[in-house]
Amino acid sequence: MIRSELIQRIAEENPHLYQRDVERIVNTVFEEIINALAEGNRVELRGFGAFSVKKRDARIGRNPRTGETVAVEEKYVPFFKAGKLLRDRLNGLED
Amino acid sequence: MSGKTLTRVDLTEAVFREVGLSRNESAQLVESVLQHISDALVEGDTVKISSFGTFTVRDKSARVGRNPKTGEEVPIEPRRVVTFRPSQLMKERVAAGNRGRTD
């Protein structure tokens, strides 16, 4: 499923909404999650999962092509952990 | 860094401000987004949201785990797990926003 299909499915369930409003709604949800993480915050969506930011320490990397060593600075990366309900549903343990 | 935790309430508020719907309907639509993503994953579908990231379902085979407290061996059943791979855009924005953090 891609973004446009997600929008389509929600639009079908909400015939009273304009498609462009459904687009804005879906885009807002994803945009807010990215904004929160960019500000160093966590996003916790019970049942679905949690988005957080993890620190990757600085390290000495290696260019796999040339074998040359390069200093890689510490950086912060997004991380997602599925919630219990979603994990259970994936494994056929319906509520 | 503030280190706040956002929840459905915050996403609902953002949708409420963005589109002229009631808070109640905004909340239902946020839920609907999460529900459709979950349903697709449960069906085994990959969910690919451009400029956000990709959720994939992976099969993990059985293995022998260990209770880290007691050292006891415990069998871990084969299971399906979700992995999330952030888009390049998300990685860049998160890296830029958190650069130079001091914790």
N, CA and C atoms of all chains as a GROMACS GRO file, in nm:
protein
  594
    1MET      N    1   0.084  -0.119   0.000
    1MET     CA    2   0.000   0.000   0.000
    1MET      C    3   0.088   0.125   0.000
    2ILE      N    4   0.056   0.218  -0.086
    2ILE     CA    5   0.132   0.343  -0.089
    2ILE      C    6   0.043   0.458  -0.042
    3ARG      N    7   0.105   0.575  -0.025
    3ARG     CA    8   0.034   0.690   0.030
    3ARG      C    9  -0.100   0.716  -0.040
    4SER      N   10  -0.099   0.714  -0.175
    4SER     CA   11  -0.222   0.746  -0.249
    4SER      C   12  -0.332   0.641  -0.224
    5GLU      N   13  -0.292   0.516  -0.203
    5GLU     CA   14  -0.392   0.412  -0.174
    5GLU      C   15  -0.451   0.429  -0.034
    6LEU      N   16  -0.366   0.469   0.058
    6LEU     CA   17  -0.413   0.496   0.194
    6LEU      C   18  -0.516   0.609   0.190
    7ILE      N   19  -0.485   0.715   0.117
    7ILE     CA   20  -0.577   0.829   0.103
    7ILE      C   21  -0.707   0.782   0.039
    8GLN      N   22  -0.694   0.700  -0.065
    8GLN     CA   23  -0.811   0.647  -0.135
    8GLN      C   24  -0.903   0.568  -0.042
    9ARG      N   25  -0.843   0.480   0.038
    9ARG     CA   26  -0.923   0.396   0.129
    9ARG      C   27  -0.998   0.480   0.231
   10ILE      N   28  -0.931   0.583   0.283
   10ILE     CA   29  -0.996   0.667   0.383
   10ILE      C   30  -1.104   0.754   0.317
   11ALA      N   31  -1.076   0.800   0.195
   11ALA     CA   32  -1.174   0.882   0.123
   11ALA      C   33  -1.301   0.801   0.097
   12GLU      N   34  -1.285   0.673   0.062
   12GLU     CA   35  -1.401   0.588   0.035
   12GLU      C   36  -1.490   0.571   0.158
   13GLU      N   37  -1.425   0.567   0.275
   13GLU     CA   38  -1.502   0.552   0.398
   13GLU      C   39  -1.567   0.682   0.445
   14ASN      N   40  -1.523   0.792   0.385
   14ASN     CA   41  -1.572   0.923   0.428
   14ASN      C   42  -1.620   1.003   0.307
   15PRO      N   43  -1.730   0.956   0.245
   15PRO     CA   44  -1.776   1.020   0.122
   15PRO      C   45  -1.817   1.166   0.140
   16HIS      N   46  -1.838   1.208   0.264
   16HIS     CA   47  -1.875   1.348   0.290
   16HIS      C   48  -1.755   1.442   0.288
   17LEU      N   49  -1.633   1.385   0.279
   17LEU     CA   50  -1.512   1.470   0.278
   17LEU      C   51  -1.459   1.484   0.136
   18TYR      N   52  -1.403   1.602   0.106
   18TYR     CA   53  -1.334   1.619  -0.022
   18TYR      C   54  -1.206   1.537  -0.018
   19GLN      N   55  -1.173   1.481  -0.133
   19GLN     CA   56  -1.048   1.404  -0.143
   19GLN      C   57  -0.927   1.488  -0.100
   20ARG      N   58  -0.929   1.616  -0.138
   20ARG     CA   59  -0.813   1.700  -0.104
   20ARG      C   60  -0.802   1.722   0.047
   21ASP      N   61  -0.916   1.718   0.119
   21ASP     CA   62  -0.909   1.729   0.264
   21ASP      C   63  -0.852   1.601   0.325
   22VAL      N   64  -0.891   1.487   0.268
   22VAL     CA   65  -0.837   1.360   0.318
   22VAL      C   66  -0.685   1.360   0.296
   23GLU      N   67  -0.643   1.410   0.181
   23GLU     CA   68  -0.499   1.421   0.154
   23GLU      C   69  -0.429   1.506   0.259
   24ARG      N   70  -0.490   1.619   0.291
   24ARG     CA   71  -0.429   1.708   0.392
   24ARG      C   72  -0.424   1.641   0.528
   25ILE      N   73  -0.528   1.567   0.561
   25ILE     CA   74  -0.533   1.498   0.691
   25ILE      C   75  -0.420   1.395   0.701
   26VAL      N   76  -0.411   1.312   0.598
   26VAL     CA   77  -0.309   1.206   0.598
   26VAL      C   78  -0.169   1.268   0.601
   27ASN      N   79  -0.150   1.371   0.517
   27ASN     CA   80  -0.019   1.436   0.514
   27ASN      C   81   0.016   1.500   0.648
   28THR      N   82  -0.083   1.559   0.713
   28THR     CA   83  -0.061   1.624   0.843
   28THR      C   84  -0.013   1.523   0.947
   29VAL      N   85  -0.074   1.405   0.947
   29VAL     CA   86  -0.035   1.302   1.045
   29VAL      C   87   0.114   1.269   1.029
   30PHE      N   88   0.157   1.243   0.905
   30PHE     CA   89   0.298   1.206   0.883
   30PHE      C   90   0.392   1.324   0.909
   31GLU      N   91   0.347   1.441   0.868
   31GLU     CA   92   0.428   1.562   0.888
   31GLU      C   93   0.450   1.589   1.038
   32GLU      N   94   0.345   1.572   1.117
   32GLU     CA   95   0.356   1.596   1.261
   32GLU      C   96   0.454   1.500   1.326
   33ILE      N   97   0.452   1.375   1.280
   33ILE     CA   98   0.544   1.276   1.338
   33ILE      C   99   0.689   1.316   1.307
   34ILE      N  100   0.716   1.355   1.183
   34ILE     CA  101   0.852   1.396   1.147
   34ILE      C  102   0.892   1.521   1.227
   35ASN      N  103   0.802   1.619   1.235
   35ASN     CA  104   0.833   1.740   1.312
   35ASN      C  105   0.868   1.708   1.456
   36ALA      N  106   0.789   1.620   1.517
   36ALA     CA  107   0.813   1.585   1.657
   36ALA      C  108   0.952   1.525   1.674
   37LEU      N  109   0.988   1.432   1.585
   37LEU     CA  110   1.119   1.367   1.595
   37LEU      C  111   1.232   1.466   1.569
   38ALA      N  112   1.209   1.558   1.474
   38ALA     CA  113   1.311   1.658   1.442
   38ALA      C  114   1.335   1.750   1.562
   39GLU      N  115   1.232   1.764   1.648
   39GLU     CA  116   1.249   1.846   1.768
   39GLU      C  117   1.299   1.763   1.887
   40GLY      N  118   1.330   1.639   1.861
   40GLY     CA  119   1.384   1.554   1.967
   40GLY      C  120   1.277   1.490   2.054
   41ASN      N  121   1.152   1.495   2.007
   41ASN     CA  122   1.043   1.435   2.085
   41ASN      C  123   1.014   1.292   2.040
   42ARG      N  124   0.933   1.225   2.121
   42ARG     CA  125   0.886   1.089   2.092
   42ARG      C  126   0.741   1.097   2.047
   43VAL      N  127   0.696   1.000   1.971
   43VAL     CA  128   0.554   0.994   1.936
   43VAL      C  129   0.505   0.855   1.975
   44GLU      N  130   0.413   0.849   2.069
   44GLU     CA  131   0.366   0.721   2.120
   44GLU      C  132   0.220   0.701   2.084
   45LEU      N  133   0.194   0.602   2.000
   45LEU     CA  134   0.058   0.575   1.953
   45LEU      C  135   0.019   0.436   2.001
   46ARG      N  136  -0.040   0.431   2.119
   46ARG     CA  137  -0.078   0.305   2.184
   46ARG      C  138  -0.144   0.207   2.089
   47GLY      N  139  -0.098   0.085   2.091
   47GLY     CA  140  -0.157  -0.018   2.007
   47GLY      C  141  -0.090  -0.026   1.871
   48PHE      N  142  -0.051   0.091   1.819
   48PHE     CA  143   0.014   0.095   1.688
   48PHE      C  144   0.166   0.084   1.704
   49GLY      N  145   0.222   0.179   1.778
   49GLY     CA  146   0.366   0.175   1.799
   49GLY      C  147   0.420   0.309   1.841
   50ALA      N  148   0.552   0.317   1.857
   50ALA     CA  149   0.616   0.441   1.903
   50ALA      C  150   0.732   0.476   1.812
   51PHE      N  151   0.738   0.605   1.776
   51PHE     CA  152   0.851   0.658   1.700
   51PHE      C  153   0.941   0.732   1.798
   52SER      N  154   1.070   0.708   1.789
   52SER     CA  155   1.163   0.778   1.876
   52SER      C  156   1.291   0.810   1.799
   53VAL      N  157   1.381   0.880   1.866
   53VAL     CA  158   1.508   0.919   1.804
   53VAL      C  159   1.620   0.848   1.879
   54LYS      N  160   1.706   0.782   1.806
   54LYS     CA  161   1.818   0.714   1.870
   54LYS      C  162   1.950   0.777   1.828
   55LYS      N  163   2.044   0.779   1.922
   55LYS     CA  164   2.174   0.836   1.894
   55LYS      C  165   2.267   0.729   1.839
   56ARG      N  166   2.335   0.763   1.731
   56ARG     CA  167   2.441   0.674   1.678
   56ARG      C  168   2.573   0.743   1.707
   57ASP      N  169   2.657   0.677   1.782
   57ASP     CA  170   2.786   0.739   1.818
   57ASP      C  171   2.875   0.763   1.698
   58ALA      N  172   2.963   0.857   1.712
   58ALA     CA  173   3.063   0.881   1.609
   58ALA      C  174   3.147   0.754   1.593
   59ARG      N  175   3.192   0.726   1.472
   59ARG     CA  176   3.272   0.606   1.451
   59ARG      C  177   3.366   0.628   1.333
   60ILE      N  178   3.460   0.537   1.323
   60ILE     CA  179   3.548   0.542   1.207
   60ILE      C  180   3.490   0.444   1.105
   61GLY      N  181   3.444   0.498   0.994
   61GLY     CA  182   3.386   0.413   0.891
   61GLY      C  183   3.489   0.384   0.784
   62ARG      N  184   3.446   0.308   0.687
   62ARG     CA  185   3.537   0.271   0.579
   62ARG      C  186   3.460   0.276   0.448
   63ASN      N  187   3.515   0.341   0.350
   63ASN     CA  188   3.455   0.341   0.218
   63ASN      C  189   3.469   0.201   0.161
   64PRO      N  190   3.357   0.130   0.142
   64PRO     CA  191   3.366  -0.010   0.101
   64PRO      C  192   3.432  -0.027  -0.037
   65ARG      N  193   3.429   0.076  -0.117
   65ARG     CA  194   3.486   0.065  -0.251
   65ARG      C  195   3.639   0.082  -0.248
   66THR      N  196   3.682   0.186  -0.178
   66THR     CA  197   3.826   0.218  -0.180
   66THR      C  198   3.901   0.165  -0.058
   67GLY      N  199   3.825   0.127   0.048
   67GLY     CA  200   3.891   0.079   0.168
   67GLY      C  201   3.943   0.192   0.256
   68GLU      N  202   3.924   0.314   0.208
   68GLU     CA  203   3.968   0.433   0.279
   68GLU      C  204   3.890   0.453   0.410
   69THR      N  205   3.956   0.494   0.516
   69THR     CA  206   3.883   0.520   0.640
   69THR      C  207   3.829   0.663   0.640
   70VAL      N  208   3.708   0.678   0.693
   70VAL     CA  209   3.647   0.811   0.704
   70VAL      C  210   3.584   0.828   0.842
   71ALA      N  211   3.596   0.947   0.897
   71ALA     CA  212   3.535   0.976   1.026
   71ALA      C  213   3.386   1.000   1.005
   72VAL      N  214   3.301   0.924   1.074
   72VAL     CA  215   3.156   0.945   1.066
   72VAL      C  216   3.114   1.012   1.196
   73GLU      N  217   3.051   1.129   1.186
   73GLU     CA  218   3.010   1.203   1.305
   73GLU      C  219   2.894   1.134   1.375
   74GLU      N  220   2.878   1.166   1.504
   74GLU     CA  221   2.760   1.112   1.574
   74GLU      C  222   2.636   1.169   1.508
   75LYS      N  223   2.529   1.089   1.507
   75LYS     CA  224   2.406   1.141   1.448
   75LYS      C  225   2.285   1.079   1.514
   76TYR      N  226   2.170   1.141   1.490
   76TYR     CA  227   2.045   1.095   1.548
   76TYR      C  228   1.958   1.039   1.437
   77VAL      N  229   1.902   0.920   1.461
   77VAL     CA  230   1.823   0.852   1.358
   77VAL      C  231   1.684   0.816   1.410
   78PRO      N  232   1.584   0.818   1.321
   78PRO     CA  233   1.449   0.780   1.362
   78PRO      C  234   1.439   0.630   1.385
   79PHE      N  235   1.352   0.592   1.479
   79PHE     CA  236   1.334   0.451   1.512
   79PHE      C  237   1.186   0.424   1.540
   80PHE      N  238   1.137   0.309   1.494
   80PHE     CA  239   0.997   0.271   1.520
   80PHE      C  240   0.991   0.136   1.589
   81LYS      N  241   0.909   0.128   1.692
   81LYS     CA  242   0.886   0.000   1.758
   81LYS      C  243   0.735  -0.027   1.755
   82ALA      N  244   0.696  -0.140   1.698
   82ALA     CA  245   0.554  -0.173   1.688
   82ALA      C  246   0.493  -0.192   1.827
   83GLY      N  247   0.368  -0.153   1.843
   83GLY     CA  248   0.298  -0.169   1.971
   83GLY      C  249   0.250  -0.312   1.990
   84LYS      N  250   0.210  -0.341   2.113
   84LYS     CA  251   0.172  -0.478   2.147
   84LYS      C  252   0.052  -0.528   2.066
   85LEU      N  253  -0.048  -0.441   2.050
   85LEU     CA  254  -0.168  -0.483   1.977
   85LEU      C  255  -0.132  -0.520   1.832
   86LEU      N  256  -0.051  -0.436   1.767
   86LEU     CA  257  -0.012  -0.465   1.629
   86LEU      C  258   0.072  -0.592   1.622
   87ARG      N  259   0.165  -0.608   1.717
   87ARG     CA  260   0.248  -0.730   1.718
   87ARG      C  261   0.161  -0.854   1.736
   88ASP      N  262   0.064  -0.843   1.825
   88ASP     CA  263  -0.027  -0.957   1.847
   88ASP      C  264  -0.110  -0.986   1.722
   89ARG      N  265  -0.161  -0.881   1.660
   89ARG     CA  266  -0.244  -0.902   1.540
   89ARG      C  267  -0.163  -0.967   1.428
   90LEU      N  268  -0.037  -0.928   1.416
   90LEU     CA  269   0.048  -0.985   1.311
   90LEU      C  270   0.067  -1.134   1.330
   91ASN      N  271   0.054  -1.177   1.454
   91ASN     CA  272   0.077  -1.317   1.485
   91ASN      C  273  -0.052  -1.392   1.516
   92GLY      N  274  -0.162  -1.337   1.462
   92GLY     CA  275  -0.290  -1.406   1.472
   92GLY      C  276  -0.352  -1.409   1.610
   93LEU      N  277  -0.302  -1.325   1.700
   93LEU     CA  278  -0.360  -1.320   1.833
   93LEU      C  279  -0.457  -1.202   1.838
   94GLU      N  280  -0.573  -1.221   1.775
   94GLU     CA  281  -0.670  -1.111   1.770
   94GLU      C  282  -0.726  -1.086   1.909
   95ASP      N  283  -0.771  -0.961   1.929
   95ASP     CA  284  -0.818  -0.922   2.064
   95ASP      C  285  -0.940  -1.000   2.110
   96MET      N  286   1.717   1.972   2.460
   96MET     CA  287   1.599   1.912   2.397
   96MET      C  288   1.486   1.895   2.496
   97SER      N  289   1.364   1.918   2.448
   97SER     CA  290   1.249   1.915   2.538
   97SER      C  291   1.214   1.774   2.582
   98GLY      N  292   1.229   1.675   2.490
   98GLY     CA  293   1.198   1.538   2.525
   98GLY      C  294   1.053   1.513   2.562
   99LYS      N  295   0.963   1.578   2.491
   99LYS     CA  296   0.820   1.557   2.512
   99LYS      C  297   0.777   1.428   2.444
  100THR      N  298   0.661   1.377   2.484
  100THR     CA  299   0.601   1.264   2.413
  100THR      C  300   0.468   1.308   2.353
  101LEU      N  301   0.459   1.295   2.221
  101LEU     CA  302   0.332   1.327   2.155
  101LEU      C  303   0.246   1.202   2.148
  102THR      N  304   0.116   1.223   2.148
  102THR     CA  305   0.022   1.110   2.141
  102THR      C  306  -0.083   1.140   2.035
  103ARG      N  307  -0.184   1.052   2.029
  103ARG     CA  308  -0.296   1.073   1.937
  103ARG      C  309  -0.359   1.211   1.955
  104VAL      N  310  -0.363   1.258   2.079
  104VAL     CA  311  -0.423   1.390   2.108
  104VAL      C  312  -0.353   1.500   2.027
  105ASP      N  313  -0.220   1.493   2.021
  105ASP     CA  314  -0.144   1.597   1.949
  105ASP      C  315  -0.166   1.586   1.798
  106LEU      N  316  -0.173   1.463   1.748
  106LEU     CA  317  -0.198   1.446   1.604
  106LEU      C  318  -0.338   1.494   1.570
  107THR      N  319  -0.433   1.463   1.658
  107THR     CA  320  -0.571   1.509   1.639
  107THR      C  321  -0.578   1.661   1.635
  108GLU      N  322  -0.508   1.725   1.725
  108GLU     CA  323  -0.505   1.871   1.733
  108GLU      C  324  -0.447   1.930   1.604
  109ALA      N  325  -0.342   1.867   1.550
  109ALA     CA  326  -0.281   1.915   1.426
  109ALA      C  327  -0.379   1.903   1.310
  110VAL      N  328  -0.451   1.790   1.304
  110VAL     CA  329  -0.550   1.770   1.197
  110VAL      C  330  -0.665   1.870   1.213
  111PHE      N  331  -0.708   1.891   1.336
  111PHE     CA  332  -0.815   1.986   1.368
  111PHE      C  333  -0.778   2.126   1.319
  112ARG      N  334  -0.654   2.166   1.341
  112ARG     CA  335  -0.609   2.300   1.300
  112ARG      C  336  -0.595   2.311   1.148
  113GLU      N  337  -0.558   2.199   1.086
  113GLU     CA  338  -0.530   2.200   0.942
  113GLU      C  339  -0.657   2.199   0.856
  114VAL      N  340  -0.756   2.123   0.901
  114VAL     CA  341  -0.878   2.105   0.823
  114VAL      C  342  -0.997   2.148   0.910
  115GLY      N  343  -1.100   2.199   0.848
  115GLY     CA  344  -1.214   2.248   0.927
  115GLY      C  345  -1.310   2.140   0.974
  116LEU      N  346  -1.258   2.043   1.049
  116LEU     CA  347  -1.344   1.936   1.103
  116LEU      C  348  -1.352   1.951   1.254
  117SER      N  349  -1.449   1.882   1.314
  117SER     CA  350  -1.459   1.884   1.460
  117SER      C  351  -1.341   1.806   1.518
  118ARG      N  352  -1.314   1.828   1.646
  118ARG     CA  353  -1.207   1.752   1.712
  118ARG      C  354  -1.240   1.603   1.711
  119ASN      N  355  -1.368   1.575   1.732
  119ASN     CA  356  -1.411   1.436   1.736
  119ASN      C  357  -1.384   1.366   1.602
  120GLU      N  358  -1.422   1.433   1.494
  120GLU     CA  359  -1.400   1.373   1.363
  120GLU      C  360  -1.251   1.367   1.330
  121SER      N  361  -1.176   1.469   1.372
  121SER     CA  362  -1.031   1.468   1.351
  121SER      C  363  -0.969   1.347   1.419
  122ALA      N  364  -1.015   1.319   1.541
  122ALA     CA  365  -0.964   1.204   1.617
  122ALA      C  366  -0.995   1.074   1.542
  123GLN      N  367  -1.117   1.064   1.488
  123GLN     CA  368  -1.155   0.942   1.416
  123GLN      C  369  -1.068   0.921   1.291
  124LEU      N  370  -1.035   1.032   1.226
  124LEU     CA  371  -0.954   1.020   1.104
  124LEU      C  372  -0.810   0.982   1.136
  125VAL      N  373  -0.755   1.034   1.245
  125VAL     CA  374  -0.620   0.993   1.287
  125VAL      C  375  -0.621   0.843   1.313
  126GLU      N  376  -0.724   0.798   1.383
  126GLU     CA  377  -0.737   0.657   1.414
  126GLU      C  378  -0.747   0.574   1.286
  127SER      N  379  -0.822   0.627   1.190
  127SER     CA  380  -0.842   0.557   1.064
  127SER      C  381  -0.710   0.540   0.988
  128VAL      N  382  -0.624   0.641   0.992
  128VAL     CA  383  -0.493   0.631   0.927
  128VAL      C  384  -0.414   0.515   0.989
  129LEU      N  385  -0.409   0.513   1.123
  129LEU     CA  386  -0.332   0.408   1.192
  129LEU      C  387  -0.394   0.270   1.166
  130GLN      N  388  -0.527   0.266   1.164
  130GLN     CA  389  -0.596   0.140   1.144
  130GLN      C  390  -0.569   0.081   1.005
  131HIS      N  391  -0.573   0.167   0.903
  131HIS     CA  392  -0.548   0.119   0.767
  131HIS      C  393  -0.404   0.070   0.749
  132ILE      N  394  -0.310   0.139   0.813
  132ILE     CA  395  -0.170   0.094   0.804
  132ILE      C  396  -0.158  -0.043   0.873
  133SER      N  397  -0.215  -0.054   0.993
  133SER     CA  398  -0.210  -0.181   1.067
  133SER      C  399  -0.274  -0.294   0.987
  134ASP      N  400  -0.393  -0.267   0.932
  134ASP     CA  401  -0.464  -0.371   0.857
  134ASP      C  402  -0.382  -0.420   0.739
  135ALA      N  403  -0.320  -0.326   0.667
  135ALA     CA  404  -0.238  -0.364   0.551
  135ALA      C  405  -0.122  -0.453   0.596
  136LEU      N  406  -0.058  -0.416   0.707
  136LEU     CA  407   0.055  -0.495   0.757
  136LEU      C  408   0.010  -0.634   0.800
  137VAL      N  409  -0.104  -0.641   0.866
  137VAL     CA  410  -0.156  -0.771   0.911
  137VAL      C  411  -0.183  -0.861   0.790
  138GLU      N  412  -0.226  -0.799   0.678
  138GLU     CA  413  -0.246  -0.874   0.552
  138GLU      C  414  -0.113  -0.916   0.489
  139GLY      N  415  -0.003  -0.867   0.546
  139GLY     CA  416   0.129  -0.900   0.492
  139GLY      C  417   0.180  -0.800   0.389
  140ASP      N  418   0.102  -0.693   0.369
  140ASP     CA  419   0.142  -0.589   0.274
  140ASP      C  420   0.255  -0.503   0.328
  141THR      N  421   0.337  -0.452   0.238
  141THR     CA  422   0.433  -0.348   0.273
  141THR      C  423   0.361  -0.214   0.261
  142VAL      N  424   0.385  -0.123   0.354
  142VAL     CA  425   0.322   0.009   0.347
  142VAL      C  426   0.430   0.112   0.320
  143LYS      N  427   0.421   0.171   0.202
  143LYS     CA  428   0.527   0.263   0.160
  143LYS      C  429   0.471   0.405   0.148
  144ILE      N  430   0.510   0.490   0.242
  144ILE     CA  431   0.461   0.627   0.243
  144ILE      C  432   0.574   0.718   0.195
  145SER      N  433   0.559   0.770   0.075
  145SER     CA  434   0.667   0.853   0.016
  145SER      C  435   0.701   0.968   0.109
  146SER      N  436   0.826   1.002   0.116
  146SER     CA  437   0.886   1.106   0.201
  146SER      C  438   0.862   1.084   0.352
  147PHE      N  439   0.807   0.969   0.390
  147PHE     CA  440   0.797   0.934   0.532
  147PHE      C  441   0.882   0.809   0.560
  148GLY      N  442   0.837   0.697   0.503
  148GLY     CA  443   0.914   0.575   0.523
  148GLY      C  444   0.834   0.452   0.484
  149THR      N  445   0.895   0.336   0.503
  149THR     CA  446   0.834   0.210   0.461
  149THR      C  447   0.823   0.113   0.579
  150PHE      N  448   0.702   0.063   0.600
  150PHE     CA  449   0.679  -0.041   0.701
  150PHE      C  450   0.676  -0.175   0.629
  151THR      N  451   0.753  -0.270   0.678
  151THR     CA  452   0.760  -0.402   0.615
  151THR      C  453   0.735  -0.509   0.720
  152VAL      N  454   0.670  -0.616   0.679
  152VAL     CA  455   0.651  -0.730   0.768
  152VAL      C  456   0.758  -0.833   0.738
  153ARG      N  457   0.826  -0.878   0.840
  153ARG     CA  458   0.930  -0.981   0.820
  153ARG      C  459   0.900  -1.104   0.903
  154ASP      N  460   0.935  -1.218   0.846
  154ASP     CA  461   0.918  -1.344   0.918
  154ASP      C  462   1.046  -1.376   0.994
  155LYS      N  463   1.031  -1.402   1.124
  155LYS     CA  464   1.146  -1.443   1.204
  155LYS      C  465   1.131  -1.590   1.235
  156SER      N  466   1.239  -1.663   1.219
  156SER     CA  467   1.228  -1.806   1.248
  156SER      C  468   1.248  -1.833   1.398
  157ALA      N  469   1.213  -1.953   1.438
  157ALA     CA  470   1.226  -1.992   1.578
  157ALA      C  471   1.372  -1.990   1.620
  158ARG      N  472   1.397  -1.955   1.745
  158ARG     CA  473   1.534  -1.963   1.796
  158ARG      C  474   1.527  -1.985   1.946
  159VAL      N  475   1.642  -2.018   2.003
  159VAL     CA  476   1.647  -2.036   2.147
  159VAL      C  477   1.692  -1.905   2.209
  160GLY      N  478   1.608  -1.848   2.292
  160GLY     CA  479   1.644  -1.725   2.361
  160GLY      C  480   1.690  -1.755   2.502
  161ARG      N  481   1.724  -1.651   2.574
  161ARG     CA  482   1.771  -1.673   2.710
  161ARG      C  483   1.714  -1.563   2.798
  162ASN      N  484   1.660  -1.602   2.910
  162ASN     CA  485   1.614  -1.503   3.007
  162ASN      C  486   1.737  -1.434   3.064
  163PRO      N  487   1.752  -1.304   3.037
  163PRO     CA  488   1.876  -1.237   3.076
  163PRO      C  489   1.894  -1.230   3.228
  164LYS      N  490   1.785  -1.244   3.301
  164LYS     CA  491   1.794  -1.236   3.446
  164LYS      C  492   1.837  -1.369   3.507
  165THR      N  493   1.775  -1.477   3.458
  165THR     CA  494   1.802  -1.608   3.519
  165THR      C  495   1.900  -1.692   3.438
  166GLY      N  496   1.926  -1.652   3.312
  166GLY     CA  497   2.016  -1.730   3.228
  166GLY      C  498   1.950  -1.854   3.169
  167GLU      N  499   1.823  -1.870   3.203
  167GLU     CA  500   1.747  -1.987   3.158
  167GLU      C  501   1.719  -1.981   3.007
  168GLU      N  502   1.727  -2.093   2.940
  168GLU     CA  503   1.696  -2.098   2.797
  168GLU      C  504   1.547  -2.106   2.775
  169VAL      N  505   1.496  -2.024   2.685
  169VAL     CA  506   1.353  -2.030   2.653
  169VAL      C  507   1.336  -2.035   2.502
  170PRO      N  508   1.245  -2.124   2.454
  170PRO     CA  509   1.224  -2.130   2.309
  170PRO      C  510   1.148  -2.006   2.264
  171ILE      N  511   1.187  -1.945   2.151
  171ILE     CA  512   1.113  -1.834   2.092
  171ILE      C  513   1.049  -1.884   1.964
  172GLU      N  514   0.917  -1.876   1.960
  172GLU     CA  515   0.840  -1.927   1.846
  172GLU      C  516   0.867  -1.843   1.721
  173PRO      N  517   0.848  -1.902   1.602
  173PRO     CA  518   0.857  -1.821   1.481
  173PRO      C  519   0.750  -1.714   1.487
  174ARG      N  520   0.779  -1.596   1.438
  174ARG     CA  521   0.680  -1.487   1.447
  174ARG      C  522   0.700  -1.386   1.337
  175ARG      N  523   0.600  -1.300   1.320
  175ARG     CA  524   0.609  -1.192   1.222
  175ARG      C  525   0.633  -1.061   1.295
  176VAL      N  526   0.725  -0.982   1.244
  176VAL     CA  527   0.756  -0.853   1.307
  176VAL      C  528   0.749  -0.742   1.202
  177VAL      N  529   0.724  -0.620   1.249
  177VAL     CA  530   0.722  -0.504   1.160
  177VAL      C  531   0.856  -0.431   1.171
  178THR      N  532   0.912  -0.397   1.056
  178THR     CA  533   1.029  -0.309   1.060
  178THR      C  534   0.994  -0.181   0.987
  179PHE      N  535   1.052  -0.072   1.029
  179PHE     CA  536   1.027   0.056   0.966
  179PHE      C  537   1.159   0.111   0.914
  180ARG      N  538   1.159   0.148   0.786
  180ARG     CA  539   1.277   0.209   0.728
  180ARG      C  540   1.242   0.353   0.692
  181PRO      N  541   1.301   0.450   0.763
  181PRO     CA  542   1.267   0.590   0.736
  181PRO      C  543   1.314   0.634   0.598
  182SER      N  544   1.241   0.728   0.538
  182SER     CA  545   1.281   0.782   0.408
  182SER      C  546   1.406   0.868   0.427
  183GLN      N  547   1.473   0.897   0.316
  183GLN     CA  548   1.590   0.984   0.319
  183GLN      C  549   1.553   1.119   0.379
  184LEU      N  550   1.435   1.170   0.338
  184LEU     CA  551   1.389   1.301   0.389
  184LEU      C  552   1.373   1.299   0.541
  185MET      N  553   1.310   1.194   0.593
  185MET     CA  554   1.290   1.185   0.738
  185MET      C  555   1.425   1.176   0.809
  186LYS      N  556   1.515   1.095   0.754
  186LYS     CA  557   1.647   1.081   0.817
  186LYS      C  558   1.720   1.215   0.821
  187GLU      N  559   1.713   1.288   0.708
  187GLU     CA  560   1.781   1.418   0.703
  187GLU      C  561   1.721   1.517   0.802
  188ARG      N  562   1.587   1.521   0.808
  188ARG     CA  563   1.523   1.618   0.898
  188ARG      C  564   1.548   1.584   1.045
  189VAL      N  565   1.547   1.456   1.078
  189VAL     CA  566   1.571   1.416   1.216
  189VAL      C  567   1.717   1.441   1.255
  190ALA      N  568   1.808   1.412   1.161
  190ALA     CA  569   1.951   1.435   1.189
  190ALA      C  570   1.976   1.584   1.207
  191ALA      N  571   1.919   1.666   1.117
  191ALA     CA  572   1.942   1.811   1.122
  191ALA      C  573   1.883   1.870   1.250
  192GLY      N  574   1.762   1.827   1.284
  192GLY     CA  575   1.694   1.883   1.401
  192GLY      C  576   1.761   1.848   1.533
  193ASN      N  577   1.831   1.735   1.537
  193ASN     CA  578   1.891   1.689   1.662
  193ASN      C  579   2.042   1.710   1.668
  194ARG      N  580   2.099   1.765   1.561
  194ARG     CA  581   2.244   1.784   1.555
  194ARG      C  582   2.291   1.869   1.672
  195GLY      N  583   2.399   1.824   1.735
  195GLY     CA  584   2.457   1.903   1.842
  195GLY      C  585   2.385   1.889   1.975
  196ARG      N  586   2.291   1.793   1.984
  196ARG     CA  587   2.225   1.766   2.112
  196ARG      C  588   2.330   1.728   2.214
  197THR      N  589   2.305   1.764   2.338
  197THR     CA  590   2.410   1.741   2.437
  197THR      C  591   2.376   1.631   2.538
  198ASP      N  592   2.281   1.542   2.505
  198ASP     CA  593   2.254   1.435   2.602
  198ASP      C  594   2.313   1.302   2.560
   0.00000   0.00000   0.00000
